[in-house]
């Protein structure tokens, strides 16, 4: 059996295309998804499925436990699951939903699985540079915006990447992030003017397979860590994501909210 690759949100869009490519390369692929349709996609691809809800702390912990049970080793973890909501919705834990899925889920999974990780790839968005995180208001979505909240959650996530890279360096575990470009997926689909504009932008975008290509390339590239790529071009993190003091505060907050030491 080839290397094991776990892909969250692996039942559609970029995640599904990434799973298809790794399966074609004879890797063992495990997709994480909560959609009932995921079982059919997993069967079609001949990959394994871990069903779980990454919007709740209980669900994230259950997914980590299932992955630990089915993956003696975890060669690549691709954090691909993400949502772009049009309205503020709170999870059972009291968090704004995209803050939970896009930010807290990768943070907690990294902690719970770090003793078996080798390589981590975070699928992100170039919009992160427009984010403005309010430590007091963003977790519960008190500053919710149909357009900016998605960027806020991606900014949270990317701001912590250098800290993960430093934490894991002594053990040789690597982490990088990639914005795969504007891709024609269902992410952020909504009604109204915002939906019309988003769909118009996506018409100019590429197919999911094109979005998967830089994800797969980066997953197989262990030449560095703590790097950010816009498709295949390495770029420094925007100043808004490169503030060590802010990163420390975000880490401490995420640790408190998720209950990790």
Secondary structure as UniProt FT lines:
FT   STRAND          4..8
FT   TURN            9..11
FT   HELIX           13..24
FT   TURN            25..26
FT   STRAND          28..33
FT   TURN            36..37
FT   HELIX           38..45
FT   STRAND          48..51
FT   TURN            54..55
FT   HELIX           57..70
FT   STRAND          74..79
FT   TURN            92..93
FT   HELIX           97..99
FT   HELIX           100..104
FT   HELIX           105..113
FT   HELIX           114..116
FT   STRAND          117..124
FT   HELIX           126..130
FT   TURN            135..143
FT   TURN            146..147
FT   HELIX           148..168
FT   HELIX           169..171
FT   STRAND          174..179
FT   TURN            187..188
FT   HELIX           192..203
FT   HELIX           208..219
FT   STRAND          227..230
FT   TURN            231..232
FT   STRAND          233..235
FT   HELIX           239..241
FT   HELIX           244..258
//
